[in-house]
């Protein structure tokens, strides 16, 4: 089918789809029970997949919320292979995982925690922890039996050893910070004592003390039992006067994250009650026959079936069920209800006298493109989201996209079938609740209550469709004309400029990455522990290992000079403490100097290295010295003042950049880098997803919206909403992380939803001017779009009450997406379309040929009537819902056509002037009071014809005339002008 660029229309895809849906609607209308029952059976079968829900749960934080094959995971693998842990020489500095531990932070209630009273309570807590045991079968698990060891002793908390040594005199002892010389060694206090007040590197006072209890990693089942017992027992029976205590374990973050499902489950039922209530109120009619209560209820039920079917199918297939997926039903509910409102709106515009299958056929013809565009854009947006390296995002996108597909299928089958069943009730004029037939008109003398409850079936006598709702009138009579005023357009443009400026400003304020504390509920004990950790122990950050990842000539001065230069580059970074540096090679050279060894000779270097490592056993874990070759080695640098996500991102990037610039092959690693890796990919992946999705949305819009320029406006709307959502979410304290990245992809789909509806309605209506097109588009789809937006917000609003960051973030961004999308759809896009109305191609009056223009002019002039009584000339109003064409137009063959009807005006002014109507409109009526031409859609079983004799056209009368050559003996119902058709 050709693309008409001159007229700016491209319907080669749109038109066939509309025709197919029209036929499908008739098929559904003919066999509604099949399409009503089948989705119920399918949902019941697929719903059995929920039996596998527990097995499919995958809430491992590292696996789901860190990039697949991120750099830090590859670095960890290298460290693990070259520097295996020695359980007999435990060193938390050298762990390549977070370790297995329990911990508590004691915060003083006074000005200083380094007092005897505070430490007596801390020691009591320490004793309780060490006495904790768990019975499992015939075995009792104790801390002594499970603790990580060094030289066969449990790893101690050195600050307690210091207190034990100094006792009551601890407060008067001059404790240097961060290193304190205790016996023959220096103890690092940076991780043990926090909130310090120093006087020339001597602690004057401190606010907090932190203790760790490390366990062996060889048997996680046994250690997990002990840690769970710690979590049960530790908060209870604490009677403390001098300190406040917060606690955590290596399991806590994961346990608290998994517990979040309990928070969201009760919200499902609340959401569906709200959605049903809103849908019913929106579809409520003060007409006991036309009431759409059951339609609204089953529309929400249809969305619920879609979630049941999609989730069940995914669980049957084996797709992991991640916490983020729990957001999906709230989103699907909004999308399903949005489609429902569009279908109801189109249904109400059909002729109530038509058969229900015809009404559904026309409904699908009008609504098909709108809901198809929104479904395609949403589904493709989520499928594009599968490109992300985060498994949590992939699972969410799979579950949600499949749910949207089922929602679409059930909307045109299950919900469409119910529209037919409800339409049959309406055709029989039966009450919506009792299903008993009621009168169409109220008997004289009956009360208003009787008329409200027991009389129904009203419809618009002019159009034959259901009565227009008040909100639709609001958009046509008030909002639309107001929006198209010149001064209003100027205000809208100014308002849009302000919106864009604030949004762009917000985009530059955005923070990246998810704070791991946010994976727990707000009232979780873990959050309190993290808050204290950040408040008192952020001065000294992670101790970073720098790994020389290949064989390297450590004895060669030239090469060592390059390495020393790289070490200085690391030390010169702003977040590195120069004086805290752990290096085996530095110690080995010191050892060689005092033992008079020439370590510049390769053979001497290697021969004595084994002896050195036996004396300094810690360094033995830092050198992979096998087969007389050093395959890899590492040293450690200390970071400081790493307290925010921005600090973490800068630290990771600068450390890796410094390692990459070094001529020596280096890598940097710390277990926390596994989570920091999201900073390296979150922005690039978000931009990639948005760019690809926007391009796909543009392609879909070009194919399905019969106007390429308006498709560009849809793309503009996408970009504008994304900028707005990104900017304002930063101003609302929402970071760019895996959660918000999901919703930004969703943002694209919803942006298309709102703008596509209005754009399609704008280009498809026949109004002559751009302002009229905008008003008509708002009249037809403004209220359904508003209903859909409100229903979607109501679908997620309960998440704002959640204690969990993930669900609250989902609500915040969805609210911004819907609010800005709605504003674009109902305000910005209609106004912008009126400025750039390229959809008409050439002006409407210039499209027709000269003969047709002359006919229209003659017809317009001749339907002005002279009022004989008062002499006033009244302009008669013409609604050209259908195109009037001349007799010799191409739709009329050279011979008289049997199904073409003629309209004649007042016989004083109209003699031979008449117009030929297309055969698809076999019936219409002319109202003599307003001179409005009211068109009626054809019906399969009702036809009407009029015989007009010239003798019946009395002076001052008008009549509708048929082609008398072809209605003779036709057997069709006939009405004479003298009866009902004389005006």
Secondary structure, 3 states (H helix, E strand, C coil): CCCECCCCECCCCHHHHHHHHHHHHHHHHHCHHHHHHHHHHHHHHHHHHHHHHHHHECCCHHHHHCCCCCHHHHHHHHHHHHCCCCCCECCHHHCCCCCEEEEEEEEECCCCCCCHHHHHHHHHHHHHHHHCEEEECCEEEEHHHHECEECCEECCCHHHHHHHHHHHHHHHCCCECCEEEECCEEEECCCCEECCEEECCEEEECCEEEEEEEECCCCHHHHHHHHHHHHHHHCCCCCCCCEEEEEEECCHHHHHHHCHHHHHHHHHHHHHHHHHHHHHHHHCCCCCCCCCHHHHHHHHHHHHHHHHHHHHHHHHHCCCECHHHHHHHHHHHHHHHHHHHHHHHHHHCCECCCCHHHHHHHHHHHHHHHHHHHHHHHHHHHHHHHHCCCHHHHHHHHHHHHHHHHHHHHHHHHHHHHHHHHHHHHHCCECCCCCCECECCCCCCCCHHHHHHHECCCCCCCCCECCCCHHHHHHHHHHHHHHCCHHHHHHHHHHHHHHHHHHHHHHCCCCECCCHHHHCECCCHHHHHHHHHHHHCCCEEEEEEEEECCCCCCCCHHHHHHHHHHHHHHHCCCCEEEEEEEEHHHHHHHHHHHCCCCCCCHHHHHHHHHHHHHHCHHHHCCEEEECCEEEEEEEEEEEECCCCHHHHHHHHHHHHHHHHHCCCCEEEECCCHHHHCHHHHHHHHHHHHHHHHHHHHHHHHHHHCCCHHHHHHHHHHHHHHHHHHHHHHHHCCCCECHHHHHHHHHHHHHHHHHHHHHHHHHHHCCCCCHHHHHHHHHHHHHHHHHHHHHHHHHHHHHHHHCCEHHHHHHHHHHHHHHHHHHHHHHHHHHHHHHHCCCCCCCCHHHHCCHHHHHHHHHHHHHCCEECCCCCCEECCCCCCCCCCECCCCCCCCCCCCCCCCEECCCCCCCCCCCEECCCCCCEEEECCCCCCEEEECCCCCCCCEEECCCCCCCCCCCCEECCHHHCCCCCCCEEEHHHHHCC
